[in-house]
Amino acid sequence: MKSFPIKNRSNAIKRAIRLGFIFSLTCPLVALGSPLQGHFKGAGFWQLWPENNYPSPSDEQTDLLMADVRLKWQDDFQAWHFNVDYQLQGVKSQTLLAKRSSVSGYDAFDLDQTQLFNLTNNLVNEDDKFVYQRLDRLNATYRAADYSFKVGRQAITWGNGVLFNPLDRFNPFAPNQYDREYKPGIDMLSWQKLMIDGDELSGVVIPRRNLNGDIDVSSSSLGFKLYHYGETVDSQWILSQDRNETLAALQMTGNWLDGVWNLDWIAGYNHDNQNWVYSSVANFQSAFSWLNRNFTYAIEYFYNGYGSSQSRPYLQSLDSDLLDKFDSGQLFTLNRHYADVTLTAEITPLFNLSGSAIFNLQDGSSLWNLNAQYSLSDQSQLLGGWQYARGNSGTEFSGIRVSDLSDEVVAYPQQLYLQYQYYF
């Protein structure tokens, strides 16, 4: 029998102890009365990259395997509500090498690098493998008649965007994200207060650490939002401080032609550069029936004030503030003008098809996605999808060039995926 090296055995024991410690935090919760719930997700991706993609994977064709387990517990005690989510996720792919390159210093594999608390433990962190466990939700909510507050690791979303949501600065989804069931949790304090006239005042405080590991006001966020319920148009007024920016925003929502329209307008003052940046998103969403089937659709326009006005910029020529927001996951596009269309069709009660197309209106490139969802049972479903990027050489979705001295590009892959989900 082949012996197991002492060093590898020691590492395996340490990983098992860490896994058992974090997992054991959820076990006593079962005794409090509420059962554990959760899910298992397993997915496979097949990706095709340009020959000169940067950072270059080992092959033009790559595979990505992903498994995700989430255990959820929640319960109420008088006016308090408690919520704990344990997550175990693993990824295996040659493309992980590319994610290890950072423009601004953020480590994509240190998930709690800027969080107030480190509730994540990396079990495997190798060139093509990454396995971690974490407490993705750990919060308590106090509810009174006209106010509530929540403290701990939680998720929050501001903004009314469909695929683009420039007002959501708190772990936003990428426009081509196919699974939007859970946003990664953030350590924060959030609260809501019901006003006498029926309006709602809410706020959020998000303390963060800088890249040196110190709690830093200039890395943290503070925001206030007033939600006004109007007779025909609802409005939200927002004032916040997000890292090095002061943000003022207005959101408006109304009904039109049996649908809903949304408009978000954001003005941000950068204290480092001492300049104002303006962004906005507008969309219309509606539904209709055709051939005894139900359809929903959305049309959206997005103006990215941080983006480059050049139609085919080089990566190294882009503004450092834009690259910082891109690298930290606050922004996902490099130019200014975009449009997108989404359509979902209920083919049968168990089978849905959805598609989206994102258009860069400056350089003519586009990103197409087609997704299918089939319910296998009350507890399981199968998802599949296809992503296709098109555009001329040097455009954003087909691949912008790194510099004028190199033919290397940063591109979106052509991609197929299949995911199985089981809920318990």
Disulfide bonds with the S-S distance in Angstrom:
none
